[in-house]
Amino acid sequence: MLLHAGTNRRIDRRRHGAGSAAIEFAIVAPVLIVIVVGIVYYGVMLALQQVLTLAAEEGARAALRYPAGVAGTGLAATQQARVNAAAAMARGTLPASLRDLVPAAGVAAAVPCATGSADICVQVTLTLPTANLMPAVPMVPMPASLSGSAMVQLSPDI
């Protein structure tokens, strides 16, 4: 008789344990899902940031590779050709799916390297608006835009 009564108690405890596990799962699962989605979103954002930075670096390198002192052109024309080469290379390095989302205007510009310096630098900046890039998820903040930037100093004899 005692064995039978103990068995009934074990059965009752198992029934109560199954219900509490379901409740615990219902409480914890949404939190875990939000954390996983947040990790994926931020992983994608970091990957896009890296793509933009690498494309800007390639554009800056293109300004350095552009031939200096092209015959028949002046200093200003050569400098502008280097800026144009930097902008074209930076946008050309981006994947086709992102290239159309990055505004073409103002990608590269000639800027002074330092205050009071006569040296010229080429700054390449790629900005990607994220508004229509990925769907919004509640409780996962997203930046308004991502940008990658690089700058190179041109030799004084441009």
C-alpha positions as CSV (number, residue, x, y, z in Angstrom):
1,M,0.0,0.0,0.0
2,L,2.8,2.4,0.8
3,L,4.5,1.7,-2.5
4,H,1.3,2.4,-4.3
5,A,0.8,5.7,-2.5
6,G,4.4,6.8,-3.3
7,T,3.9,6.0,-7.0
8,N,0.9,8.2,-7.1
9,R,2.9,11.1,-5.7
10,R,5.6,10.6,-8.3
11,I,3.1,10.7,-11.1
12,D,1.6,13.9,-9.6
13,R,5.0,15.5,-9.4
14,R,5.8,14.7,-13.0
15,R,2.5,16.2,-14.2
16,H,3.3,19.5,-12.4
17,G,6.9,19.6,-13.7
18,A,5.8,19.3,-17.3
19,G,3.5,22.4,-17.0
20,S,6.1,24.5,-15.3
21,A,8.7,23.7,-18.0
22,A,6.3,24.9,-20.7
23,I,5.7,28.2,-18.8
24,E,9.4,28.8,-18.3
25,F,10.0,28.2,-22.0
26,A,7.2,30.6,-22.9
27,I,8.9,33.3,-20.8
28,V,12.4,32.7,-22.0
29,A,11.9,31.9,-25.7
30,P,10.9,35.4,-26.8
31,V,13.9,36.9,-25.0
32,L,16.3,34.5,-26.7
33,I,14.7,35.1,-30.1
34,V,15.2,38.8,-29.7
35,I,18.8,38.3,-28.7
36,V,19.5,36.1,-31.7
37,V,17.8,38.4,-34.1
38,G,19.8,41.3,-32.7
39,I,23.1,39.4,-33.1
40,V,22.2,38.7,-36.7
41,Y,21.3,42.3,-37.4
42,Y,24.4,43.7,-35.9
43,G,26.5,41.1,-37.7
44,V,25.0,42.2,-41.0
45,M,25.6,45.9,-40.1
46,L,29.2,45.2,-39.2
47,A,29.7,43.3,-42.5
48,L,28.2,46.2,-44.5
49,Q,30.4,48.7,-42.6
50,Q,33.5,46.6,-43.5
51,V,32.4,46.5,-47.2
52,L,32.1,50.3,-47.3
53,T,35.4,50.8,-45.6
54,L,37.3,48.5,-47.9
55,A,35.7,50.1,-51.0
56,A,36.7,53.5,-49.7
57,E,40.3,52.3,-49.2
58,E,40.4,50.9,-52.8
59,G,39.1,54.2,-54.1
60,A,41.9,56.1,-52.2
61,R,44.5,53.7,-53.6
62,A,43.2,54.5,-57.1
63,A,44.0,58.1,-56.5
64,L,47.6,57.2,-55.7
65,R,47.9,54.9,-58.8
66,Y,46.6,57.5,-61.2
67,P,49.5,58.6,-63.3
68,A,51.0,61.9,-62.1
69,G,51.8,64.7,-64.6
70,V,49.8,63.4,-67.5
71,A,51.0,65.1,-70.7
72,G,49.1,68.3,-71.7
73,T,47.3,68.7,-68.4
74,G,47.9,71.1,-65.5
75,L,48.1,70.5,-61.8
76,A,44.4,71.1,-61.2
77,A,43.3,68.8,-64.1
78,T,45.5,66.0,-62.8
79,Q,44.2,66.4,-59.3
80,Q,40.6,66.3,-60.5
81,A,41.4,63.2,-62.6
82,R,42.7,61.5,-59.4
83,V,39.6,62.5,-57.5
84,N,37.4,61.1,-60.3
85,A,39.5,57.9,-60.4
86,A,39.1,57.5,-56.6
87,A,35.3,58.0,-56.8
88,A,34.9,55.6,-59.8
89,M,37.0,52.9,-58.1
90,A,35.2,53.2,-54.8
91,R,31.8,52.8,-56.3
92,G,33.0,50.1,-58.7
93,T,34.4,48.0,-55.8
94,L,31.0,47.8,-54.1
95,P,28.7,44.8,-54.9
96,A,26.1,45.7,-57.5
97,S,23.3,45.3,-54.9
98,L,24.8,48.1,-52.8
99,R,26.2,50.3,-55.6
100,D,22.8,51.7,-56.5
101,L,22.0,52.5,-52.9
102,V,25.1,54.6,-52.3
103,P,24.7,58.2,-53.6
104,A,27.2,59.0,-56.4
105,A,27.6,62.6,-55.5
106,G,30.4,63.6,-53.2
107,V,32.1,60.2,-52.9
108,A,35.6,61.7,-53.3
109,A,37.0,65.2,-52.8
110,A,40.4,66.9,-52.6
111,V,41.0,68.3,-49.2
112,P,43.9,70.0,-47.4
113,C,45.9,67.4,-45.4
114,A,46.5,69.5,-42.4
115,T,45.9,73.1,-41.3
116,G,48.5,75.3,-42.9
117,S,49.8,72.5,-45.1
118,A,50.3,72.9,-48.8
119,D,49.8,69.1,-49.3
120,I,46.6,67.8,-50.9
121,C,44.8,64.7,-49.7
122,V,42.0,62.8,-51.4
123,Q,39.2,61.8,-49.0
124,V,36.8,59.0,-50.1
125,T,33.6,58.6,-48.1
126,L,30.8,56.1,-49.0
127,T,27.5,56.5,-47.1
128,L,24.8,53.9,-47.2
129,P,21.3,54.8,-45.9
130,T,19.9,51.8,-44.0
131,A,16.2,52.9,-44.0
132,N,15.2,50.5,-46.8
133,L,18.1,48.1,-46.5
134,M,16.7,45.7,-43.8
135,P,13.2,45.3,-42.3
136,A,12.8,47.0,-38.9
137,V,12.5,44.7,-35.9
138,P,11.0,45.9,-32.7
139,M,13.5,46.5,-29.9
140,V,16.5,46.2,-32.2
141,P,17.8,49.7,-32.9
142,M,19.4,50.4,-36.3
143,P,21.6,53.3,-37.4
144,A,20.2,55.7,-40.0
145,S,23.2,55.3,-42.2
146,L,26.6,53.5,-42.4
147,S,29.7,55.1,-43.8
148,G,33.2,54.1,-44.7
149,S,36.0,56.6,-45.2
150,A,39.6,56.6,-46.3
151,M,42.1,59.4,-47.0
152,V,45.5,59.4,-48.9
153,Q,48.1,62.1,-49.2
154,L,49.1,62.9,-52.8
155,S,52.7,63.5,-53.5
156,P,53.6,67.2,-53.8
157,D,54.6,66.8,-57.5
158,I,51.1,65.6,-58.4
